[in-house]
Amino acid sequence: MGCAYGKFVPTPAYSAIQQHCIRHREKWEPVPGLIVEETTGVTLECSGGFQIVDFSPEFGTEGIQLHLLGITTPPYSKLFPDDLKNR
């Protein structure tokens, strides 16, 4: 199982949960019904869950990250094949 994190580029729909993400950025509280999808529409499943870490009040849009913990589906190796080449 792999973990990944990176810059989160929100759509306008993010405004509905943004205050939750800012308020819980230090100690995450899941958002019921929230899912993560690939750009192709495939839903990502994470055994450790995922978190939107939002420090945008301090750093603007550059301060928002998505953390995926324990990616199980699709397999991590399919999502990030180059990450495993040098191991």
Secondary structure as UniProt FT lines:
FT   STRAND          2..7
FT   HELIX           12..16
FT   HELIX           18..23
FT   TURN            32..33
FT   STRAND          36..37
FT   TURN            39..40
FT   STRAND          43..46
FT   TURN            47..48
FT   STRAND          50..54
FT   HELIX           56..59
FT   HELIX           60..63
FT   STRAND          64..73
FT   HELIX           76..79
FT   HELIX           81..84
FT   TURN            85..86
//
